[in-house]
Each structure stands twice: as structure tokens, then as C-alpha cells.
Amino acid sequence: MNEKIPVIIKEFGDSKAIWFENSASFIFFEEPAFDVFKMHLSNKNTAEIIEFCNSKYACKGDTRNH
């Protein structure tokens, strides 16, 4: 996924476990946190990540300013 940060990703139900090889540590993510993490590793900029999350997770009829 990203050569700078070697990780191993395993699915556990709706969660993803991300194992960071260099530090021998891990974290569990669910969506949308996993989407943000994945896009960050792919060098997406903040505006692209926000646009993606707004289009994928925005509630219909939500009138709040984002």
C-alpha cells in the first residue's frame, strides 16, 4: 500500500487490523477511519479525503455546513 510505512492489513468482520511491521504494533479501524487511513497512505491530500468522505458518508438531508 505504501512503501514508506510497511503494514499488513487483515479483516476481522467489519474491522480492519493494521499491523505496523517496524514498531510491532497494531490498531483496529472501521469505516470511515480505515478509508481515511488508506487514502493518507496513498498520499491523497486533505481536500480529496474530505470530498470522498462527504460523498460516501454524508447523510441525506443533512443541512449542516461541512
Order of alpha helices (4+ residues) and beta strands (2+ residues): beta-beta-beta-alpha-alpha
